[in-house]
Amino acid sequence: MDIDSKLPDNYKNHKIWLTLDLEELEDANFNLIKIKDYNINYECIIDKWLMLCEEFQVKSTIFVLGTFCLKYPHIVQKIYNAGHEIASHGYKHNLIYKENFKDWINSINDVKKILEDTISSEVNGYRSPSWSLPNDKKYYQELLEAGYKYSSSYFPFKTYMYGNSEDKKEPFKVELKDDFIVEIPIPKLILPFSGGFYLRVLPMPILNHLFTKMLKNAKKPVIYIHPYELLDENLSIYLYSKMKINFDYFLATFCTSKPHNKIKKILKRL
Ligand SMILES: [Zn+2]
């Protein structure tokens, strides 16, 4: 069978694959010491995202955490009704390599059912929390058996929390017993650049150069962001001013209000 048969339509149909990992700020694996007295309006954030996609006539893939879906099913339904793909971001935001294997297997089945019950449609995609899926066939075998067709969990750069040292330029087949699953890696040019910390800190001229270079080489950039990267600047400054400053604080908080406008500028140039 062809690799295309398991790739999501939003990947195949757009020059850039837009993805968002839908979780609450407190789900992130950063060691952030947080305050309790804030309230992030996730529906507003998602409305902002849906409007951006609408403006450029693109459909995105939203990897939803199971606990988020249980808490805000109406937001997940709203995204689905707007024509975007709902995929799985795991049940809880646990680092998989620290989790018991059987517990992880249960969790990928549980979250698939929660999402499918919410949108009354099939869920095909999976992205591990914090790119923490080990590059090991036994994990992919379980994803396949749970009914997933593709994963987007391969980060081609080793960090202190996650990642792989080998670069993978394009989606690849993970051959399994009688079948395969597709892994869609995050592309890089020297460094990853199209999401998270990198998209936030890299200046626009460099981003333009990297996106253009990748597109010229017929490679597909994968943008990945989080709700906390779509916060308005004032709320972002307020929230982060209440946190304890440590190393993770810097990784998580730099330029969190920037991606929205950067993505707009990138899409405008397409
Ligand atoms: Zn996440």
Residues whose N, C-alpha, C, O or C-beta is under 5 A from the ligand:
A	BS01	ZN	D21 E23 P129 S130
